[in-house]
Amino acid sequence: MPNVPLSSGRVVNLIARHGSLPPPMPAELIDGRAIALQVRAEVREAVSAWTAAGHEPPGLATVLVGDDPASAIYVGGKQKASAEVGIRGFDHRMAHDVPHEQVAALLAELNADPAVSGILLQLPTPPQVDGAALAETIDPDKDVDGLTPISAGRLAKGRPGLRPCTPQGIMELLRRHDVALEGAQAVVVGRSDLVGKPLAALLLAANATVTICHSRTRDLAEVCRRADVLVAAVGRAGLVRGDWVREGAVVIDVGTNRTDAGLAGDVEFEPARERARLITPVPGGVGPMTIAMLLRNTLTAARAQAR
């Protein structure tokens, strides 16, 4: 049973029946792994139907500069996930000392290649390669990360375009749990270009009333306590305390922080779970949705380019 706010009538009835209020039920966990698997299955079916209709399969090009092990694992995971749903992979690996101009030339080739539906430049890049500047040269219609200035402008103006994967994944988690956003108070703790700002725009487009918080927000705890939907995306373990969570709120924890005790989110999980109605765990909440939405974006891009 979800933890929902009690009306005065229900409080009276419960006290009459039990002699006191029963302990609150802990929040239901939002299972990001399960939902990500559902999204991947849906993309696989849609890609199959797309190719059966005579179209070329969508293509995802990844560009990795250097030999950072974590980046290599991440890119490999994206390519593996693409293959599993029928998306053609174009995996480009470049030496650590490659000049900036050579990477720029590769991106220009990928922009012009009709077999490539989506392009992803893995960041960070080595010092001689300006990754941020290069990312801005990606064709916005192939910007499956949704992070170029044109993509950001399209989102801000409410125009069609590719949206950043993690914020889009959060919206999918909320949708699949029937979280009513129209008129809701949504608080986003964090103002990064990767999550905070685009998520605020997506929530605003869903008719939520949105507050963005950051390191200079006054009385952060009180702002958080007003939230029907509370999103923590700052990268500081346990920053959002359990008693900052409003009774019956939905809590989305984007943080993935390595601590001596293992991975931890930005939210103090157990105390928050006692007050929330729905909450994402770390790991297994938001994280799995990112690649799932990347696959969906690649299919979306292929469809748009075929028009």
N, C-alpha and C positions, 0 to 999 in steps of 0.2 A: 504493500500500500504506500503510495507516495506521501511525503511529508508536506501537507498543505496547511495554510493558515486556518485556524479554527474560528468560526463565528461564535458570538456570545451564546446563542442558543445551543450549539453543539457542545460548548464547554459545560453549560449547566447540565445537559443530558448525560455527558460522560461522567461528570462528578457524581450525579445521582446514581448512575449504574455501578461505578467502580469505587466510589468513596473518595477518589482523587483522580487527577488526570493521569492517563497512562503515559509511559515514556514515549517521546517522539520516535517515529520510525526513521532510520537513516535514509539518506537520499538514494534514489535509484541511480545506478551507474550507467553512464552513456558509453556503450561498448563501441568504440571507434574501429576496432579491428573487424567486428562483425559487419558494421555498416560499410566499411571500405571494401570488404569482400563482395557485398551486394552491389556496390557501384561498379566494381571491376567486372562482375558478371553481366551487368547491364551494358557496359561498354563493349564487352566481347560479343554479345548478341547484336548490338547495333552495328559494330564493325562488320560482322558476318553478313548482315542484311545489306550494308552499304556496298560491299564487294560483290555480293550476289546480284545486285542491281546493275552491275557492269562498271562500277567505279574502281579506280586504283585504290589500294589500301592506304590509309593515312600513314604518314612517315614522320618519325621523331628523330631529329638530329641533336646529339649531345656533343659538346666541345669541352674537353678537359685539357687544361694546360698544366704541365708538371706532373709530379708523381706523389702528391699528397695521398697517403693511404685512405684516410677517411673519405676524401672526395672521390677516389677511385671506387670505393665500395658503394657510395651513394649513386654514382653514375651507373655502375653495373646493375644496381637494383632497379633503376629506372628502365634500363634497356631490357632487363629480364621481364619486368612487369609489362612492358610494351609488347614483347614477343608473345606473352601469354594471352593477350587479348586480340592478337592479329594485327598489331601496328608494326609497320616495317621500321627497323632501327638503323640509324646511321651514326655509328659511334666513332668520333674523331678524337684521337689522343695526340697531343703535341708535346714536344720536349720542354723541359723546365726553362731552357735558355732561348726558346723561340722568340724572335722579335715581334713587337706589337703589330707591325705592319703585316706580318704573315698571318696572324690570327684574324686581323681585319679583312684580309683578302679571302680567307676561308668563309667568314660570315657573309661576305658579299656573294660568294658563290652559292651558299645555302639559301640566301634570300631569293636568288634567281632560279633555283632548282624546283621545278613543279612537283617533283616526287617528295619534296620535304614540306610537310604541313606545319610542323612546329620546330622551333629552334630553342635550345637551352644552353647557355654558356654557364658552366659551373664556376661559381665563385667560392673563395677568393682565387685570384690569379697571382703568379709571381710578380715581383716589384716592377719589372720592366714592361709589363703588360697592364695597361689601364683597363681593368675589367669593367668598371662602372661606365666609362666612355664607350667601350665596345658594346656593352649591353644595349646602349641607346641606339646603336646602328641596326639592331635587329628589326626586321619588318614587323610593325605592330600587328599585322594580320597573322604572323607566325610566332608572336610573343606569348608562348604557352605558359610562361611564368607570370605574365600580366603585370610586369614591373617597369616597362619603358614609360617615359613621360607621356607619350601619346595614349598608351593603355590607361595610365592613371587619369589623364584628362577625360577620356571616354567614360570611365567609371564616375568621375566627379560630376560630369554633365548628364549622366544617366543614359548615355548612348550605348548601342550594342558594341561589344568587344570582349576580349579575353580578360578574365578576372584572376587575380592572384590565387594560387592554389590553396594555401592554408586558410585564408579568410573564407574562401568559397566552401572549403571543407567544413568549417565551423557552421556556416549557414545551412549546410546539408544535415549536419547533426541536429540542429535545432528543428529543421523542417520534419525530419523523420521521427522526432519526438513530439510533434504537434505543439511546439512552443509558440504561443500567440505573441507576435511581435508588435502588431499594430497598437499604438498607444502605450506600449510598455516602456518602462524606464530602463535603458541599457547603459551600463557603465563599462568603458573599455580602459583598462589600466595599461598604458603603453601607447606610444605614438610613432612607432617605427613605420617606415615605408613598406616593410614586408608584411606586417600584420595589422598594427593598430589603426593606421589611417585608412587603408582600404576596407578593413572590417567595419569601421565606423560608417563609411559611405554605404556599404551594403546594408547595414542595419537601418540607416536613415532611409534608404530606398524601400525598405520593408515597413516604413512608417513607425519605427520606434523613435522615441525621444532619446538622443544619444549624448552622453557626456564622455569626453576623452580626458583621462587623467595622466599625469606625468610626475617627474621628480619634484616639481615646484608646486604641485597642487596642495592647497591649504586644506588641512583636516581631511586627509584622504580616507580615513576610516569612516567618517560620517557620510562622505559622498558614496562610498561603496555600500553602506547600509541602506541607501535609497534604491538600490538596483533590483529590478525584477530579473534582469539578466546581467550577470557580472562576469566579465572576461578579463583574465590576468595574462598579460603578455609582455613582461619586462625582463625576464631572465634573472630573477633573484629568488632563490629558494625560500619559500615560506613567507614572502613579503606580505601577502594578504592573509591576515589572521582569521581564525575561525569565527570570532565574534564580530567581524566586519560583514558577515554574510547575513542578509535579511532572511527571516523565517520564510521558507517556501520559495526561495530564489533558485534560479538556474545558474550554475557555476561552470564556466568553461575555462580550463587551465591549459594555457598554451606553453607554459614553461617546461623546459627539459634541462635540469641542472644536475651536474654530477657532484655528489656529496660523498662523504665517508660511508654513509649508510646506503649508497646507491643512487639511482635516479630519483629526483624530487621535482615537483612542480613549483609554481609561484604561489600556490595556495596551501595553507596549512590544512592538509587534507582531512584528517579524522575529525577535528572540531568543526570544520566547514560542512562535512557530510551530515553531522547531527542537526544542522539547521537548514540545509538546502533541500530542494525537491528533486533536482537532477544535478549530477556532477560528473565531470570527466576525470578518469584516473590518469596518473602518469607513472609508467607508460601505458599505452593502450587506449588513449582517448583521442586527442586531436591528431597526433603524429601519423597514424596510418592513413588518414584522409588525404594527406598532401599528394602522394603519388597517385592515388585513385583519381583525384581531381585533375592532375596533370594528364592522365590518360583521357579523361573526358574532354579536357581543353584541346587535346590534339585532334580528336574526332570532330569537335566543334569547328576547329580551324579548317580541317579538310572539307567539311561541308560548305563552309563560307567561301572557300577558294574555288569550289566547283561551280558556283553560281555564275 
